[in-house]
Amino acid sequence: MEINIQKEIADTYSLRARVYNTIRDKILSGEYKENEELKENALASELGVSRTPVREALRQLELEGLVNIIPNKGAYVTGITKKDIYDIYTIRSYLEGLCARWACKNITNAQIEALEEILYLSDFHARRSHFDQLVELDNKFHDLLYKASGSKILDHVLSDFHQYVERVRKVSLSRPYRAVQSSKEHAAIVEAIKKRDGALAETLAQEHMKNTIKYITEQVL
């Protein structure tokens, strides 16, 4: 009986997480547009669940600032504003620097090899304007770097921030100049990490974020 109860609890949590992550991903990707109403019945039908996990997901998303719930009216997409994007990249510049510094101490040889493979593929696709592949490789690069920091807390925080700016990252990496520059900046960060130069790796990672927000602010937003 106890095992069945634990399984039921685990299944319920898994369902809630799936509903929450699905709605969140569609907001961040732009599938659900800013100011669009998110109707519980429609979402429940779309996701094949009851209204309860949908309602709970919307409440959680409101806490994150992605949804605005108006009493007696409904839930509406808030999304990520221009100021949010600027703030996220500014905060990331410090945290990414810390991540690179810690990676110098904790990264494994296997992780370095994986990063170098990503760099090779990124350079290949950047020069051929294969933008979908670049976005995927950018995700892999940062995900691996976050894990190489050796901090699950830092990994979690930075992964969330990385997802929050998914739409604007796709636009930025679709521009040939920025795609090539981003690839070069990644390569410099990896070289500093390979030399175990924490100070340099931190500086380069911070500059990478600052260059990104500068380009996005001037060319995208």
C-alpha positions in Angstrom: 0.0 0.0 0.0 2.8 2.4 0.9 4.5 1.8 -2.4 1.3 2.5 -4.3 0.8 5.8 -2.4 4.4 6.8 -3.2 3.9 6.0 -6.8 0.7 8.0 -6.9 2.5 11.0 -5.4 5.3 10.7 -7.8 2.9 10.4 -10.8 1.0 13.5 -9.6 4.2 15.5 -9.2 5.4 14.3 -12.7 2.1 15.4 -14.2 2.2 18.9 -12.6 5.8 19.3 -13.7 5.0 18.3 -17.3 2.1 20.7 -17.5 4.1 23.6 -15.9 7.1 23.0 -18.2 5.0 22.7 -21.3 3.1 26.0 -20.7 6.3 27.7 -19.6 8.2 26.6 -22.7 5.5 27.8 -25.0 5.5 31.2 -23.3 9.3 31.6 -23.6 9.3 30.4 -27.2 6.7 32.9 -28.2 4.0 30.3 -29.1 1.8 31.9 -26.5 1.9 35.6 -27.3 2.2 38.5 -24.9 -1.3 39.5 -23.5 -2.8 36.3 -24.8 -5.4 34.8 -22.5 -4.6 31.3 -21.2 -7.9 29.6 -20.6 -7.8 26.7 -18.2 -10.3 24.6 -20.1 -8.5 25.0 -23.4 -5.1 24.3 -21.9 -6.5 21.2 -20.1 -7.9 19.9 -23.3 -4.8 20.7 -25.3 -2.6 18.9 -22.8 -5.0 16.0 -22.0 -5.2 16.7 -18.3 -7.7 18.1 -15.8 -7.9 21.8 -14.9 -6.2 21.3 -11.5 -2.6 20.9 -12.7 -3.2 23.7 -15.3 -4.4 26.0 -12.5 -1.4 25.1 -10.4 1.0 25.7 -13.3 -0.5 29.1 -14.0 -0.1 30.1 -10.3 3.5 29.1 -10.4 4.1 31.0 -13.6 2.5 34.1 -12.1 5.1 33.9 -9.3 7.8 33.8 -12.0 6.3 36.9 -13.6 5.4 35.1 -16.9 1.6 35.2 -16.3 -0.7 37.7 -14.8 -3.8 36.3 -13.2 -6.7 38.9 -13.0 -9.5 37.9 -10.5 -12.8 37.1 -12.2 -11.2 37.7 -15.7 -8.5 35.1 -16.3 -4.8 34.5 -16.8 -2.8 36.4 -19.4 0.7 36.0 -20.8 3.1 38.6 -19.5 6.2 37.2 -21.2 9.7 38.7 -21.1 9.9 42.5 -21.6 12.9 44.4 -23.0 13.9 45.4 -19.5 13.7 41.8 -18.4 16.0 40.8 -21.2 18.5 43.5 -20.3 18.3 42.6 -16.6 18.8 38.9 -17.2 21.9 39.4 -19.3 23.3 41.9 -16.8 22.8 39.4 -14.0 24.1 36.5 -16.2 27.3 38.5 -16.9 28.2 38.1 -13.2 27.0 34.5 -12.8 28.5 33.3 -16.0 31.8 34.8 -14.9 31.6 32.9 -11.6 30.6 29.8 -13.5 33.7 30.0 -15.7 36.0 30.7 -12.7 34.6 27.6 -10.9 34.8 25.5 -14.0 38.6 26.1 -14.0 38.7 24.1 -10.8 36.1 21.4 -11.4 35.9 20.7 -15.1 36.9 17.2 -16.3 39.0 16.2 -19.3 35.9 14.6 -20.8 33.9 17.9 -20.4 36.8 19.8 -22.0 36.8 17.5 -25.0 33.0 17.8 -25.3 33.3 21.6 -25.3 36.0 21.5 -28.0 33.7 19.4 -30.1 30.9 21.9 -29.7 33.3 24.7 -30.7 34.3 22.9 -33.8 30.7 22.2 -34.8 29.7 25.8 -33.9 32.4 27.3 -36.1 31.4 25.0 -39.0 27.7 25.9 -38.8 28.3 29.6 -38.1 30.2 29.9 -41.4 27.5 28.2 -43.3 24.6 30.1 -41.6 23.0 27.0 -40.2 21.2 28.9 -37.6 19.0 26.1 -36.1 22.1 24.1 -35.4 23.8 27.0 -33.8 21.0 27.6 -31.3 21.1 23.9 -30.4 24.9 24.0 -30.0 24.7 27.2 -28.0 22.4 25.4 -25.6 24.7 22.5 -25.3 27.8 24.7 -24.7 26.2 26.7 -21.9 24.6 23.6 -20.3 27.9 21.8 -20.3 29.7 24.8 -18.9 27.1 25.2 -16.1 27.6 21.6 -15.1 31.4 22.0 -15.2 31.1 24.7 -12.5 30.5 21.9 -10.0 27.6 23.7 -8.5 24.1 22.4 -9.0 22.6 25.6 -7.6 24.5 27.8 -10.1 23.6 25.3 -12.9 19.9 25.5 -12.0 19.9 29.4 -11.8 21.8 29.9 -15.1 19.8 27.3 -17.0 16.6 29.1 -16.1 18.0 32.4 -17.2 19.3 30.8 -20.4 15.7 29.6 -21.2 14.1 32.9 -20.3 15.9 34.6 -23.3 15.4 31.8 -25.7 13.5 33.8 -28.3 16.0 36.7 -28.4 19.0 34.3 -28.5 17.5 32.7 -31.6 17.2 36.0 -33.3 20.7 37.1 -32.3 22.3 33.8 -33.5 20.5 34.1 -36.8 22.6 37.1 -37.6 25.9 35.9 -39.3 28.2 38.5 -37.7 27.0 37.7 -34.1 27.0 34.0 -34.7 30.6 34.0 -35.7 31.6 36.4 -32.9 29.8 34.3 -30.3 31.6 31.2 -31.5 35.0 33.0 -31.1 34.0 34.2 -27.7 33.1 30.7 -26.6 36.5 29.4 -27.9 38.4 32.1 -25.9 36.5 31.1 -22.7 37.4 27.4 -23.2 41.0 28.2 -23.8 41.2 30.1 -20.5 39.5 27.2 -18.7 41.9 24.7 -20.2 44.8 26.9 -18.8 43.0 26.9 -15.5 43.2 30.7 -15.5 40.1 31.5 -13.4 40.5 35.3 -13.5 40.7 35.4 -17.3 37.9 32.8 -17.8 35.7 35.0 -15.6 36.5 38.2 -17.5 35.9 36.5 -20.9 32.6 35.0 -19.8 31.4 38.4 -18.5 32.5 40.1 -21.7 30.6 37.5 -23.7 27.4 38.4 -21.9 28.0 42.1 -22.2 28.8 41.8 -26.0 25.6 39.8 -26.4 23.3 42.3 -24.7 25.0 45.2 -26.5 24.3 43.5 -29.8 20.8 42.6 -28.9 20.0 46.1 -27.6 21.4 47.8 -30.7 20.4 45.3 -33.4 17.4 43.2 -32.2 15.2 44.9 -29.6 
